[in-house]
Amino acid sequence: MENKEANKLTRRDFIKVSSIGSSGVLLSGSVLGSCMTGTKGKTRYAIVGVGGRTQMWQKAIFDTYREHAEVVGFCDTNQGRLDFYQKRALKNWNCNVPVYLAQDFDKMIGETKPDTVIVTTVDAFHHEYIIRAMELGCNVITEKPMTTTDEKCQMIIDAQKKTGKEVIVSFNYRYSPPRTQVKDLLMTGVIGDILSVDFHWMLNTHHGADYFRRWHSQKKFSGGLMVHKATHHFDLINWWLSAIPVEVQASGKRDFYTPEMAKRFGLESYHERCFDCPEKEKCGFRLDLAANPSFKELYLDNEKYDNYFRDRCVFRPEIDIEDTMNVIVKYNTKTTLSYSLNAFNAWEGYYVVFNGTKGRLEHKMEEQLYISGDGGVQGGIKEGETYIQIIPLRGEPYREKVWEALGDHGGGDDVMLHDIFTPGRKNDKYFRCADQRAGAYSILTGIAANKSFESGNKIMISDLVSGLSLPEYPEMPDHEHGLPMPG
């Protein structure tokens, strides 16, 4: 019983940073349109938030891009996870990286002098580290979502303007070769200018269920799946269309991950967590932390530091995020989007359809089974389950040969890391590297959807933040030029 209260997850659970404040501000030049790199020697990086996602960044810097980059500090609320990553760096790459608890973030910046801070913390606290890093003279790379509310988004927009520092939001989905191929085809005008989009994303009961075990299951930490997960999808649409959202209306509910569903599955009740659950042997949603070395070393062995349980019951009543969501979005290009996200499907992946003035583009991608942080490929493409089909307005359908994609997140991680860490990159005609403007517009759709869930009203994006300029996107077919008459 005592552990239930320990897992109510205030930022006592994640130890709220006391040192975030308003010290002196260092001014810099204007924001660049491409990813940041150092000009002399190695670029120095500090990583704040050392969970499962940190492994990708750590390996990239220590291994693949060691000639151009180095890690100079780790920062987190959990001493055990800090020790884990420090030992990992020493064992695998013979690098002794200093570690700092969250309240010593300013001290880490002062002592290690990073050029760039990589933010991989709990979503709701991204803004604190993004803003403070910029105030202390650092550029920033942040995991998506950039933050979770419109108020925090406004704070980041204002801080970036004041400091002039660079912010990169790591939208790896843009870099996935098949998704880049979709952008390439749309840019050619093969289906003309786009009038409407249907986009349906399915999360399965492995990866999808995992959001209901962790801190993601409470909106005060994640913004719900509309922000934490769908920010990927809304950014893809913004980027695919080279457009920004204007108006959002949405509905959402939680019908599957509930105490009632636990009983329908034959359980007596929900329980606190899987580790000591009295019904774990008959629950198909059980996560065995002790059986997976990655989970055991990173989470189970470090619970004593903050009582963070990685394996909480997916049927707990205090979960307040939705598992069923439908959204209608209007864009500044007059394009409309019909979007759905469901977190309890038989397979994971998506269908997206673009309806244009010259035809239709259909794209499907199915992902492999995985759970975040389990040591396997995350979001890898299931073989034979991806296609891109063009259907001319009055012609025969044909399929494009899909660009090859291997590795995490549809092959996007490796391409994105190369873009971020390799000096002297050429210009990218797809504008895949995203800054705070793209980061803001991606989350504002989800934030507006959350507000619409509560009120039932249409939400105008312009009412959420001010002073946000347009992101840099490639040119697309417009709605003005003449069209060939269909045969």
N, C-alpha and C positions, 0 to 999 in steps of 0.2 A: 504493500500500500504506500509506503514512503516514497517509492520510486515514481508513482503516479504524479505526485506533486513536484518531484524533481524534474519531470519532463513537461511541465507546463510551458517551458521555453519562453521565458522572458529573456532579455539579453544578460540576465545573470547566467542563463544557460550558455549564452555566447559572449558573456562579459563585455558589456558596453564600454567602448573606448572613452576614457576620461580625458585623454590628452588632446582630443580633436577640438581645435579652437580657432581663433582668428589671430594668428601671429603675422609677422611681416610677410608681404607678398613679393615674389620675384617676378618681374615682367619679362616677357619674351616676344619673339616675332610672331608673325601671322601663322595661322594654321595651314598646313600643307594639304594638298589633295591626295597624297599617297602616304603609305606607311612610313614610320620613322626609322632612321638608322643613324648611328654615330658616324662622325667624319674622321675621327682619329682614334686608332686603336680599337679596343673592344667596347661595345656598349654594355653598360653596367645595369643589371636588373635586380630588383628586390621583389619578392613574391609575398603578398599578404593574403592569408587564407590557404591552409595546406590540407585540402581534402583530396578526394579521388581525382579530380580534374587536374590537380597540380602536377601529376606524373607526366602528362603530355608536355607541359611547359618545361619541366625540369630536364627531361630527356633531350628535348630539342636544343636547349641552351648548353647543357653539359656535353652532349654527344654530337649531334648533327651539325650544329652551328657554333661549335666551340672556338673556331678561329675568329668569329666576329662578336661573340657574346659571352658574358659570364654572370653567374648569380652571386650577389654580394650579401644577401640577407633573406632569411625567412621570418615571417611574422604570423602569429595565430593566437587564438584564445586558449588553445589546448597544448600544454607542455608536452604531453605524450606524442602527439602528432608532429610537433616540432622536432622532437628527438628522433622520431622515425625518419623524417626526411633528411635530417642532418646526417644520420648514420648511413642512409641510402646513398647520399652524395659522396661520403667518405669511402664507402665500400666499393661502389661502382666506378667512381671517377676520380678518386683520391683528392677530393675537394672538401675542405673543412669550412662549411658555411656558418657564420654566426646566426643565432636564433634570438628572437625577441617576442615577448608576450605583447598582446594587443595594446595594452596601456603604454608600451614603450615604442610605439610606432614613430613618433617624432625623433626619439633617440636613435632608432635604426637609420632613419634618413640622414641625421646629422653625422653619425659615425661611419656609415658605409658609402654615403654619397652616390646613390644610384642615379643613372640618367633617366630610367623609366621604372615605374612601379606597375607590376602585373597584379590585378585585383581578381581574386577567385574566392571571395568570402561568401557568406550567406547573402542572398540578393538584396535584402532590405538594408544592408549596411554598405553596399557598393558606393553610394554617394559620399559617405564619410571619408573613405580612403581616396576616392577619385578627387574630391575637392581638396583635401588636406595635402595630397601629393602634389597637386598643381600649385597650391599656395607655397609649398616648400621648394618649388623650382623644378619639379619632375614632370616628364611626360607620363602618360598613362595608357596601359592596355587593360581593358576590362572584359571579363566574360560577359556574355549576355545573361539576363537583361541588364541594360545599363543601370537601371534602378527600378523601383516598384510603384511609385506614386507620381502624380503630376507635380506635387509640391517639391519633391526631391529632384525631379527632372528639371524644374525651373532653377533650383539651386546649382545644378551642374552647368546648365546653360550660362547662368550669370557668372559663375566662377571661371569658366573657360574664357569668356569674353574679357574678364578682368585680368587674368594671368597670361593669356595668349599661349598657353601650353597646348600640346597635342593630345587628343584622346582618340584611341582606336578601340572600337567594339568588335570583338572577334566573331564575326558572323561566318563561321566555317561553311555553312550551307551554300553560300554564294560560290564557294570555290569547288564544290563537288562537280566533277566534269559533266555529268548529265544535266545538272541544273544550269551550269554555265552554257551548255549546248542549247538548252531551251531559250536562254537569253539571246544567244547568238542568232537563233532562228527568228525570234520575234523582232530583233533589230533589222533583219533583212527585209521585213515586210511580207514574208511568205503568206501570212494570213491577213495582211492589211493592218489597219489600225484596230485596236482591241476595244470592244464595246462592253464585254462582260466576262467574268471569270467565275468558275465553280471550283472550289478547293475543299477537299475533304481529307482530313488527317485522322488516321486510326492509331491509337496506342493499344498494345495488347495487355494481357493480364500478367505479364512478366515485368517488362520495363514500365508499362503504364501503371501497374499496381504499386510500383516502387515509389512513385510520388506521394502515395498515401501513407507510407511508412515513416518518411523522413520529415525534416523541418518544412519541406515543401507543402505539407498538408495543412498549413495554417497561412492564411493570406497575409498576416502581418509580417511574415518572413519572406514569402515568395511572390505575393501578388496573385496567387492562384495560377492555374495552368494558362489562363488568358495572357498572363505576363511572362511567367517563367518559361513555358514551352512555346506558346504561340508567337512570342516575339520573333523566333526564327521564321515562322511562316509568314507573318505580316511583313517582315523585312524582305523576304523573298518576293512577295507580291509587289511591294513598293519598288524594289529593284528591277524585277521583271518588267514592270509597267513603266519604269522611270516616272513614278507618280507619288503623290503624298495623299494620305487619307484626309477627308474633310468632314464626314458625318458617319456616325456609327449607331446602329441599333442592334440589341442582342438579347438573348434569353439563355439562362443556364440553370442547371439543377444538379443535385447529387442523388442518384437513385440506386447505384450499384454498390459503392463502398460505404455501406451503412450497417448499423447493428441488426436491422431487420433482415438484411441479406445474409448475414452470418447464420441466422436461424434457418433461413430458407435452404442454405447449404448443409443443414444438418448439425451445426454446432449449437451448443447450449447457450453461448453468449459470445460477445467480443471479449478480448483479454488485453492486457497491457502491452505485451511484447511476445515475440516468438520464442526467445531463449528459454524461458521457464513456463511457457504456456501449457496448461494441463490437457489441452486438446490438440497439441501440435502434430501428433502422428496422423491425424485425420484431416488436417487442413491443407488444401492445395495451394494456399498462399503463404506458406511458411518460408521464412528466410533463415537458413542455418549459418549464422556468422562464424561459428567455430569450424565449420567444414570447409570454408574458403579461406586460404591463407591471406589473400588481400584484405578481405573484410576483417579477419581476426587481428592482423597486425595494425591496421589503420584505425579500426573502430572498437572492436570488442576489448582489446587490451588497454584501451585508453579511456574507457568509460569512467574510471575512477576520478578523472580530472574535472569533468563537468557534467556527468550523468546524462550525456547524450547517447540515446539508444538508436541505433541504426535500423533496428528490426521491429519497430512498433506495429501493432495490429492495424491492418488496413480497414477494419470495420469499427474503429473507435468512434464514439459519438462526438468528440470535440473537433473532429476534422471539419473544416469550413470551406474547403475548395470544391468546385464543381467537377463532376465527371462527364457531363453531357452539355455541350455548348453549341449554339448557333448564332452566327453574326452576319449582318448585312452592312457593307461598307460602300460609301461613295467617295470617289477620288477627284482631285482637281482636274483630271483629264476627262471627266464625266463617265469614266469606266465604273462599273459596279461589281462588287464581289459578294458571292454567297459562300460562306465558310462554315465548316463544322469541325469540331474536335470531340472525339469520344475516347474514353480511357479504359475500355473494357472489351476490346475487340478480339477476334480470333486471329488476326494478323496485324502487323505493324507496318505502317508506310502511308502512302497517300495516292490520291487521284487528283490531278489538276487539269482543267480544261479551259482554254482560251477561245472565245468566240470573236472572230474578227470580220472585217468587211470583205475579205477575200476567202474566208474559210475558217477552219477550226484546227487547233493544235491540242492533242490529247497526250498526257504524260502520266505514267504510273511508275511508282517505285515501291518495292517491298523490301523491308529490312530484316536482317538476321535477328534471332533471339539473343537478347543480352539484358543484363541488369547493370546499371551504372556502377563502375568501380570494381566489377567482379574479375578484372584481369583479362577479359576477352575483348574482341573488337566491338567498339561502340558504334551503333548505327551503320554497320557494314551492309552492303547491298546483297540481297539474296540472289543467287545465280539464276538467271533466266527469268527474272520477275520484274524487269525494267523495260519499258518501251517508250518511244516517242513517235506518235502517228500524226501525219498531216492529212487533213481532209479538205481538198479545195472546194470552193462554194458549189461548183457543179462539175466535179471531176472525181476520178477514182482515188480512194485513200491509198496512202503509201507510208511505209515506216522508214525512219532514218536509222542508220547504224549508230547505236548509242556509244558515246565516247567512253572509253575504258575508265573505270573508277575502282580503285582498291584501297582498303584501309578504313579508318574510322570516319564516321559521318559522311558516308557516300563518297569516300576518297577526298573529302574536302580538307581534312586537318593538315595533311602533309603539304598540299598546295598553299594553304594559308600561311603555314609556318615558314615556307620558303619565301613568300612575299614579305613577311614581317622581318625576318632575320637576315636576309641576303642583301648586302650593300649593292648599290649600283643597278637596281632593277630598272627594266625598261617600262615605259608607260603601259598601263593596262587599259585596253579599249573597252573593257567591261566595267571598269570602276568598281572592282570588288572590295577594295579596302574601305571600310566604313568608319566614319568619325562620329562625334557626338550628335550631329544633326540626324544622321541615319539611325543612330541608336535611340534618339528621342522619338522619331516618327514611328519606329517599330513598336515601342512600348505604349505609345499614346493610343494606338488602336485597342490594345488589350485593356489599358486603364479605362478608356471610354466604355468598352464592353462591360467591365466590372460595374461601372456606374449605371449603365443601362440595365444590368441584371437587377439592381436594387430599385431603380425608379420606374423602369418600364418605358422610359422616354428615349428619344433620339438625343445623342450627345454630339455637340460640335467640337471638333478638335481645337479650333481657335479659342474656345473658352477655357482650355486647360492650361496652356502656357503662352507666354509672349516672348517676342524677340528671337524666335527660332527661324533661321533662314533655310532655304531649300538645300537639300543635299546635292552632291554632284552625281549625276546619272548620265548614261549615254543617251544620245538622241534616238527617238523612236518615230515610227510612222505617225503622222498627225491626222487630225480629223477634218482638215480643210481641203487638201488636194483632191483633184478629180480621180475617179475610179473607172476601170474598164467595165463596161456593161456585161453582166453574166451572159454566157452563150446560151 
